[in-house]
Amino acid sequence: MLVGYARVSSTGQSLDIQNEALAEAGCEKIFAEKMSGRSTVDRAQLAMAIDFVREGDTLIVTRLDRLARSVGDLHQIIGKLTDKGAEFRCLQQSDVVTSTSTGKLMLSILGAVAAFENDIRRERQLEGIAKAKAEGRYKGRPATIDPNEIKALHERGLGASQIAREMKIGRASVYRALAA
C-alpha cells in the first residue's frame, strides 16, 4: 500500500498541492498536518503515518524537507520504517528511495542539505533580528506578565502555585519574576 504524508509549516499555507500530488502517485491513505518541520515532536499525523504503515508498504512524501529537516530525525524516521519492513520514497527527488544503496546515499546527502538550509535560514533570521535590535526597530514580544503584580501577591503571602492560578500563568513564570 502507498501511504502519503504531507506537511506545511503554518496554518496559512495550503496542503492542497501536496495532497493532490500524493493522490496522483497512487497513495490510498494520506496523512497531512500543519506543523513546523524542525522536529518530529508533536507531529501527530507523522506518528500516525509511521504507525499505520505495514510490511511491504511505502511511505511517500512530495519533497524530503516535508518529512524532516534534521539528519537525525530523518534517519530515525527511516529506521522506524525499515524496522517495520516498509520503504520510503520521495516524489520530487525520485532517486530518494530506501530500496537501493544509491537511494539510501541520496537520502543521506539530501537530508544533510535540508538540515544545512535550515541552519542557514536560522542564521539569517538571527542576523536580521540582531540588526533590527541595534537599530532600535526590534523590541521583541510585548510583556504579558506584570512582575510587580507577582511580587505584590507574593508579599501578601501567596505561594507560587496560588499566584500562577490567580494570574493564569505558569509557575515557572512566577519563579522567574520573583528571581528578577
C-alpha positions in Angstrom: 0.0 0.0 0.0 1.2 3.5 -0.8 0.8 5.9 2.2 1.3 9.6 1.8 2.5 12.2 4.2 2.0 16.0 3.6 3.2 18.8 5.8 3.3 22.6 5.7 4.8 24.8 8.4 2.0 27.3 9.1 -1.8 27.4 9.3 -1.9 30.0 6.5 -0.3 27.6 4.0 -2.2 25.1 1.9 -1.8 21.3 1.8 -3.7 21.0 -1.5 -0.8 20.7 -3.9 0.9 18.0 -1.8 -2.3 16.1 -1.3 -3.1 16.2 -5.0 0.4 15.0 -5.9 0.3 12.2 -3.4 -3.2 11.1 -4.6 -1.9 11.2 -8.3 1.1 9.0 -7.2 -1.4 6.4 -6.0 -1.5 6.9 -2.3 -4.5 5.2 -0.8 -4.2 6.9 2.6 -2.8 10.4 3.2 -1.8 11.9 6.5 -1.5 15.7 6.5 -0.7 18.3 9.1 0.3 22.0 9.6 3.3 21.8 11.8 6.9 23.0 11.9 9.4 20.5 10.4 12.2 21.4 12.8 11.4 18.5 15.0 9.3 15.3 14.9 7.9 16.2 18.4 4.2 16.9 18.4 3.7 15.9 14.8 0.8 13.6 15.5 0.0 12.9 11.8 3.6 11.8 11.1 3.4 9.5 14.1 0.1 8.1 12.9 1.5 7.6 9.4 4.5 5.7 10.7 2.3 3.6 12.9 -0.1 2.9 10.0 2.4 1.5 7.5 2.9 -2.2 7.5 5.5 -4.6 6.0 5.6 -4.0 2.2 4.0 -0.6 2.4 5.8 2.6 1.1 5.6 6.0 2.8 5.7 8.8 0.2 6.3 12.5 0.5 6.5 15.1 -2.2 9.8 16.6 -1.0 12.3 15.4 1.6 12.0 18.5 3.7 8.3 17.8 4.2 9.4 14.7 6.2 12.3 16.1 8.3 14.7 19.0 8.4 17.4 17.3 10.5 19.5 14.4 9.5 18.9 12.8 12.9 15.2 13.0 12.6 15.3 11.7 9.0 17.4 8.7 10.0 15.2 8.0 13.0 12.1 8.0 10.8 13.7 5.9 8.1 14.9 3.5 10.8 11.3 3.1 12.1 10.1 2.4 8.6 12.8 -0.1 7.9 12.2 -1.9 11.2 8.6 -2.4 10.1 9.6 -3.7 6.7 8.3 -0.5 5.0 10.0 1.6 2.4 10.3 5.3 1.8 10.0 7.3 -1.5 10.1 11.0 -2.4 8.2 12.2 -5.4 10.2 15.3 -6.4 13.6 13.7 -5.6 12.9 10.4 -7.4 16.4 9.0 -6.6 15.5 9.1 -2.9 14.2 5.6 -2.1 15.2 3.2 0.6 15.1 0.1 -1.6 18.5 0.7 -3.2 22.0 1.6 -2.0 22.1 4.6 -4.2 18.8 5.7 -2.9 20.0 5.5 0.7 23.1 7.5 -0.2 20.9 10.2 -1.9 18.6 10.2 1.2 21.6 11.0 3.5 23.0 13.6 1.1 19.7 15.4 0.6 18.9 15.1 4.3 22.2 16.9 5.1 21.4 19.6 2.6 17.9 20.1 4.1 19.5 20.5 7.6 22.1 22.9 6.2 19.4 25.0 4.6 17.5 25.1 7.9 20.7 26.2 9.7 21.4 28.9 7.1 17.8 30.2 7.3 18.0 30.4 11.1 21.4 32.2 10.9 19.9 34.8 8.5 16.9 35.3 10.8 19.1 35.8 13.9 21.3 38.3 11.9 18.2 40.2 10.9 16.9 40.3 14.5 20.4 41.5 15.8 20.5 44.2 13.2 16.9 45.3 13.9 17.7 45.4 17.7 20.8 47.5 17.0 18.7 50.0 15.0 16.1 50.0 17.7 13.4 48.6 15.5 13.0 45.2 17.3 11.6 45.3 20.7 10.6 41.6 21.0 7.2 40.4 22.1 5.4 42.7 24.5 5.4 41.6 28.1 2.2 39.8 29.1 3.0 39.4 32.7 3.5 42.2 35.2 6.4 41.3 37.5 5.3 43.9 40.0 1.9 42.3 40.4 3.5 39.0 41.0 5.8 40.5 43.7 2.9 42.2 45.3 0.9 39.0 45.5 4.0 37.2 46.9 4.4 39.9 49.6 0.8 39.3 50.6 1.8 35.8 51.4 0.6 33.9 48.4 2.7 31.0 47.2 3.9 30.4 43.6 1.0 28.0 42.8 -1.6 30.4 44.1 -0.1 33.3 42.2 0.0 31.2 39.0 -3.6 30.1 39.3 -4.8 33.7 40.0 -2.9 35.2 37.1 -3.5 32.2 34.8 0.2 31.8 34.1 2.7 29.0 34.7 4.6 28.6 38.0 7.9 28.9 36.1 6.9 32.4 35.1 6.2 33.3 38.7 9.6 32.0 39.8 11.3 34.0 37.0 9.5 37.2 38.0 10.4 36.7 41.7 14.1 36.0 40.9 14.4 39.1 38.7 
